[in-house]
Amino acid sequence: MKDTLGVLLAGGAGERLYPLTRDRAKPAVTWGGTYRIIDVTLSNCINSDLRRIYILTQYKALSLNRHIREGWGTVVARELGEFVEIMPPMKRVSDNWYLGTADAVYQNIYSIGSEQPRYVLILSGDHIYKMNYQLMLDQHCAAGADVTLATILIDPSESYRFGVMDIDRDGRIIGFEEKPKVTRLRSPYNPEMVSGSMGVYLFNTDVLLPVLLKDAEDPDSSHDFGKDILPRILDQYKIYSYNFIDENKKEALYWRDVGTIEAYYEANMDLVSVSPVFNLYDNKWPIRTHHRQYPPAKFVFGEPGRTGMAIDSIVSVGCILSGGAVRNSVLSPNVRVNSYSEVDSSIIFSHVNIGRHCRIRNAIIDRDVHIPEGAVIGFDPIDDAKNYMVEGGITIVTRDYSLFENPVAVDYFTSE
């Protein structure tokens, strides 16, 4: 991997994940209590021994930049030429902001060239999965490929969510279909399934750079790898599929695009069962992050109806369950659940205070929110919609609500 440069795309506006992305970039959204979404891809890089990484940021990137600086700058050794570098739009080759995935890489073409990598691995900052990129590079080299795409087996009924590949018996990609409603394609790896793109692209650098230059000159291009570049170069270069090998080591392959509220909610709920679908407790493939200093979690009171407890849940440092009960939920650092309150199947961001006698279910509570005594959230979607945002049966409570109920509880200048 010493000849490989990782380019991690983290500049999307995250419109489908609104309102969680109203004040932060999508890769900076909290996930799994103490992590950010981007930590998963970065952990894959480090675990794969990929230690030269550009992170291309754009929208609302303050908290993302701070998280990368504080949490990832010390993981690599700069004296050995390793780095995790934040790359905001510099308009060095264009007067525009990033117009698409390919344009984002193109606008950093000089920085890529200055590192003189033999290979460039292009990644997304908003997917949850465990993958060893070294295995993908090994296959890429053995096949003599110019480009390799990571693909995952999906049911044909799910093809509308993916770019799907027509792959021959040797693993070479001979056709694309971009999110078709119906497809007749089948995968050579499993004839009952379809191979969908994971958004992981490995290029030979001497192929990538001229392709980006040509795409930048095309006024009709949307400057996207999946829609424009890859279909266009299909007949010109040797493009192969890498069938996903899951380091999560569960019966079912795990890959989640957490670009919507429902997908994000499900990706968090995948963590809390007795045998979680996505395993955070695997020492062989650790997920890293930056932890702020908080005291340990505390559970107090044991009276009937007033027991501080958590069942099938993740409870982060600094949390105090003061006579409140939490079930099937994910609590970020510094959350307080007060007496006689119940939290079920919910995601609670950091610095949230839940008052007494509250009932919360199927909700996402954004950071710095104060839930007043007696509040009922997630039980009546019609009533919830009057005060909060409701999407897919999930109630999202944001800082606006906190400002209305208790202005003192919100400090917009605290770090994300």
C-alpha positions in Angstrom: 0.0 0.0 0.0 3.0 2.3 0.1 2.5 3.1 -3.6 -1.2 3.9 -3.0 -2.8 7.2 -2.2 -6.3 7.2 -0.6 -8.7 9.9 -1.6 -11.7 10.1 0.7 -14.8 12.0 -0.6 -16.3 13.8 2.4 -17.7 17.0 0.8 -21.4 16.1 0.1 -24.1 18.3 1.4 -26.0 15.3 2.9 -29.4 16.7 2.0 -31.2 13.3 2.5 -29.9 13.2 6.1 -31.3 16.6 7.0 -31.8 17.9 9.7 -28.8 16.1 11.1 -26.6 17.7 8.4 -28.0 21.2 8.9 -25.0 22.2 11.1 -22.4 19.6 10.2 -21.1 17.6 7.3 -22.6 14.2 6.7 -19.4 12.3 7.5 -19.2 14.1 10.8 -22.6 12.9 12.0 -22.4 10.9 15.2 -22.7 7.1 14.8 -22.5 4.3 17.4 -22.4 6.7 20.3 -18.8 7.8 20.3 -17.9 7.6 16.6 -18.4 9.7 13.5 -19.5 8.1 10.2 -16.1 8.9 8.6 -14.3 6.9 11.3 -15.4 3.6 9.7 -13.7 4.3 6.3 -10.6 5.8 7.9 -10.3 2.7 10.2 -10.5 0.5 7.1 -7.6 2.5 5.6 -5.4 2.2 8.7 -6.3 -1.5 9.2 -5.4 -2.0 5.5 -2.1 -0.3 6.1 -3.1 2.6 3.8 -1.4 5.6 5.5 -1.4 8.4 2.9 -4.9 9.8 2.8 -6.5 13.0 1.4 -9.9 13.9 2.8 -11.8 16.2 0.4 -14.2 18.4 2.4 -16.6 21.1 1.4 -19.9 21.8 3.2 -20.1 22.7 6.9 -16.8 21.1 7.6 -15.7 22.8 10.9 -16.6 19.9 13.2 -15.3 17.4 10.7 -12.0 19.2 10.3 -11.6 19.4 14.1 -12.4 15.7 14.5 -9.9 14.7 11.9 -7.2 17.0 13.4 -7.7 15.8 16.9 -8.4 12.2 16.3 -6.5 11.1 13.3 -3.4 13.3 13.0 -1.5 11.2 15.6 -2.4 7.8 14.1 0.1 8.2 11.2 3.8 8.9 11.3 4.6 12.1 9.3 8.3 11.4 9.6 7.7 8.3 7.5 5.8 10.2 4.8 2.4 9.2 6.2 -0.5 11.7 6.5 -4.2 12.2 6.9 -4.7 15.5 5.2 -7.8 17.7 5.0 -8.3 19.2 1.5 -10.9 21.9 1.3 -11.8 23.3 -2.1 -9.0 25.5 -3.3 -10.3 26.4 -6.8 -6.8 25.8 -8.1 -8.0 24.5 -11.5 -11.6 25.8 -11.5 -13.8 28.7 -10.4 -16.4 26.2 -9.1 -17.0 24.4 -5.9 -17.0 20.6 -6.4 -19.5 19.7 -9.1 -19.4 15.9 -8.6 -17.3 13.1 -7.3 -14.9 13.1 -10.3 -14.7 16.9 -10.3 -13.7 16.8 -6.6 -10.8 14.6 -7.4 -9.9 16.6 -10.5 -9.7 19.8 -8.6 -7.0 18.2 -6.4 -5.1 16.7 -9.4 -1.9 18.7 -8.6 -1.9 17.5 -5.0 -2.3 13.9 -6.2 0.4 14.3 -8.7 2.8 15.7 -6.2 2.6 12.5 -4.1 3.5 10.4 -7.2 1.4 7.4 -6.2 1.2 4.4 -8.5 -2.4 3.8 -7.5 -5.2 6.0 -6.3 -8.0 4.5 -4.2 -11.2 6.6 -4.2 -13.5 6.1 -1.2 -16.7 7.5 0.2 -16.9 9.0 3.7 -20.5 8.0 4.4 -20.6 4.2 4.2 -20.5 1.6 7.0 -18.6 -1.6 6.3 -15.3 -3.4 7.0 -13.0 -4.0 4.1 -9.3 -4.8 3.6 -8.2 -2.6 0.7 -4.9 -4.5 0.5 -6.8 -7.6 -0.8 -8.4 -5.4 -3.5 -5.0 -4.0 -4.5 -3.5 -7.5 -4.7 -6.2 -8.7 -7.1 -5.9 -5.4 -9.1 -2.2 -6.1 -9.7 -2.6 -9.8 -10.3 -5.2 -9.1 -13.0 -3.2 -6.4 -14.7 -6.2 -4.1 -14.3 -6.3 -0.4 -15.1 -9.3 0.1 -12.8 -10.9 -2.1 -10.2 -14.4 -1.5 -8.7 -15.5 -3.0 -5.4 -18.8 -4.7 -5.8 -21.2 -6.4 -3.4 -23.8 -9.1 -4.1 -27.4 -7.7 -3.9 -30.8 -9.1 -4.6 -32.1 -8.1 -8.0 -35.0 -6.3 -6.4 -32.5 -3.9 -4.8 -30.9 -2.9 -8.1 -32.7 0.5 -8.2 -30.4 1.6 -5.3 -27.1 0.7 -7.0 -25.1 1.0 -10.1 -25.0 -2.6 -11.2 -22.3 -4.4 -13.3 -22.3 -6.8 -16.1 -19.3 -9.0 -15.3 -17.8 -11.8 -17.4 -16.4 -15.1 -15.9 -12.9 -13.6 -15.6 -14.2 -10.8 -13.4 -13.9 -8.1 -16.1 -16.7 -5.5 -16.2 -18.3 -5.4 -19.7 -21.3 -3.2 -18.9 -23.0 -0.8 -16.5 -26.6 0.0 -15.5 -27.1 3.0 -13.3 -29.8 2.3 -10.7 -32.2 0.4 -13.0 -35.7 -0.3 -11.9 -35.5 -3.8 -13.3 -32.4 -5.7 -14.4 -31.7 -9.0 -16.1 -28.1 -8.9 -15.1 -26.8 -11.6 -12.8 -23.4 -11.9 -11.0 -20.8 -14.5 -12.0 -20.1 -14.8 -8.2 -23.7 -15.9 -7.5 -26.2 -16.5 -10.4 -29.2 -15.5 -8.2 -27.7 -12.1 -7.3 -26.5 -8.9 -8.9 -23.2 -7.2 -8.4 -23.7 -3.6 -7.2 -21.1 -0.9 -6.9 -19.9 0.0 -3.4 -18.4 3.3 -4.5 -14.8 2.1 -4.0 -12.6 2.7 -7.0 -9.0 1.8 -7.5 -7.2 3.4 -10.4 -3.8 3.2 -11.9 -2.6 6.9 -11.6 -1.5 7.0 -15.2 -5.1 6.1 -16.2 -6.9 8.3 -13.7 -5.2 11.7 -14.4 -5.9 11.8 -18.2 -9.4 10.5 -17.7 -10.1 13.3 -15.2 -8.7 15.9 -17.5 -10.8 14.7 -20.4 -14.0 14.7 -18.2 -13.3 18.2 -17.0 -13.3 19.5 -20.6 -16.7 17.9 -21.3 -19.5 20.5 -20.8 -22.2 17.8 -20.9 -20.7 15.7 -18.1 -22.1 15.6 -14.6 -18.5 14.8 -13.5 -19.5 11.7 -11.6 -17.4 8.5 -11.5 -20.4 6.2 -11.7 -22.5 8.1 -14.2 -19.9 9.5 -16.5 -16.3 8.4 -16.2 -16.6 4.6 -15.8 -19.1 3.9 -18.5 -17.1 6.2 -20.9 -13.8 4.4 -20.4 -15.3 0.8 -20.3 -14.1 0.0 -23.8 -10.7 1.7 -23.5 -9.3 0.2 -20.3 -9.3 -3.1 -18.4 -11.9 -2.6 -15.7 -12.4 -5.4 -13.2 -14.7 -6.2 -10.3 -13.5 -7.0 -6.8 -16.1 -9.1 -5.1 -16.5 -7.8 -1.5 -14.8 -9.8 1.3 -16.4 -8.7 4.5 -14.0 -8.3 7.5 -17.1 -8.1 9.7 -17.2 -11.9 9.5 -20.9 -12.4 9.9 -23.2 -14.7 8.0 -24.6 -11.8 5.9 -22.4 -9.3 4.1 -22.6 -5.9 5.8 -22.4 -2.6 3.8 -24.7 0.3 4.5 -25.0 3.7 2.8 -26.2 5.9 5.6 -27.4 8.7 3.4 -31.0 8.8 4.6 -32.6 9.1 8.0 -34.0 5.6 7.8 -30.7 4.0 6.8 -28.8 6.0 9.4 -31.3 4.9 12.1 -31.0 1.2 11.1 -27.2 1.4 11.0 -27.2 2.5 14.7 -29.8 -0.1 15.7 -27.6 -2.8 14.1 -25.1 -2.2 16.9 -27.3 -2.9 20.0 -28.5 -6.5 19.9 -26.9 -9.3 22.0 -25.1 -10.5 18.9 -24.8 -7.2 16.9 -25.1 -7.3 13.1 -22.1 -4.9 12.9 -19.4 -5.8 15.5 -17.6 -2.9 17.2 -15.9 -5.3 19.6 -13.5 -7.0 17.1 -9.9 -6.4 18.2 -8.7 -7.8 14.9 -10.5 -5.0 12.9 -10.9 -2.1 15.3 -12.9 1.0 14.6 -10.9 4.0 15.8 -12.1 7.5 16.8 -11.2 10.5 19.0 -12.6 10.4 22.5 -13.0 13.5 24.6 -12.3 13.2 28.4 -15.5 12.4 30.3 -16.0 10.4 33.6 -17.3 6.9 33.3 -21.0 6.2 32.8 -23.1 6.0 36.0 -26.4 4.2 36.8 -28.1 5.3 40.0 -31.3 4.5 42.0 -32.9 1.1 42.2 -36.4 1.8 43.4 -39.5 0.3 41.6 -40.2 2.4 38.6 -37.1 4.5 39.3 -34.2 2.3 38.3 -31.2 3.7 36.4 -30.6 0.9 33.9 -29.8 0.2 30.2 -30.7 -3.0 28.3 -29.5 -4.0 24.8 -28.0 -0.5 24.5 -24.8 1.4 24.0 -24.1 3.9 26.8 -21.1 6.2 26.2 -18.8 7.8 28.8 -20.1 10.7 30.8 -23.7 9.4 30.7 -25.8 9.4 33.9 -28.9 7.2 34.0 -30.4 8.8 37.2 -33.5 6.6 37.8 -34.3 6.4 34.0 -34.5 3.3 31.9 -33.0 2.9 28.4 -33.7 0.0 26.1 -32.4 -0.8 22.6 -30.8 2.6 22.2 -27.5 4.4 21.5 -26.4 7.1 23.9 -23.6 9.4 23.0 -21.3 11.0 25.6 -22.7 13.2 28.4 -26.4 12.3 28.2 -28.5 12.4 31.4 -31.8 10.4 31.7 -33.6 11.5 34.8 -36.0 9.6 37.1 -39.1 7.8 35.8 -38.2 8.4 32.2 -38.1 5.7 29.5 -36.0 5.8 26.3 -36.6 3.0 23.8 -35.2 2.3 20.3 -33.7 5.8 20.0 -30.4 7.6 19.2 -29.4 10.3 21.7 -26.6 12.6 20.7 -24.2 14.2 23.2 -25.0 16.8 25.8 -28.7 15.9 26.0 -30.7 16.2 29.1 -34.0 14.2 29.4 -36.2 15.5 32.2 -38.3 13.4 34.6 -41.3 11.3 33.5 -40.5 11.5 29.8 -41.4 8.7 27.3 -39.2 8.6 24.1 -39.5 6.0 21.4 -38.2 5.6 17.8 -36.5 9.0 18.0 -33.2 10.8 17.2 -32.4 13.6 19.6 -29.7 16.0 18.3 -27.0 17.3 20.6 -27.6 20.1 23.2 -31.3 19.4 23.4 -33.2 19.7 26.7 -36.3 17.5 26.9 -38.6 19.0 29.5 -40.3 17.0 32.2 -43.3 14.9 31.0 -42.5 15.1 27.3 -43.9 12.2 25.1 -42.0 11.7 21.8 -42.4 9.0 19.2 -45.8 7.7 20.2 -48.1 9.8 18.1 -46.7 10.8 14.7 -49.4 13.3 14.0 -48.8 15.1 17.3 -45.0 14.8 16.8 -45.2 16.4 13.4 -46.5 19.6 14.9 -43.3 20.2 16.8 -40.6 18.0 15.3 -39.6 16.4 12.0 -41.0 12.9 11.4 -39.6 10.7 8.6 -40.2 7.0 8.1 -41.7 6.7 11.5 -38.7 8.2 13.2 -39.0 11.5 15.1 -36.1 13.9 14.9 -35.7 16.5 17.7 -33.3 19.3 16.8 -31.8 22.3 18.5 -34.6 24.5 17.4 -36.9 22.7 19.8 -34.3 23.2 22.5 -34.0 26.9 21.8 -37.8 27.3 22.2 -38.1 25.2 25.4 -34.9 26.2 27.2 -32.5 28.7 25.6 -29.9 28.2 28.3 -29.4 24.5 27.3 -27.9 25.3 23.9 -24.4 26.6 23.3 -23.7 26.8 19.6 -20.0 27.5 20.3 -19.3 24.1 21.9 -17.3 21.8 19.6 -19.2 19.1 17.8 
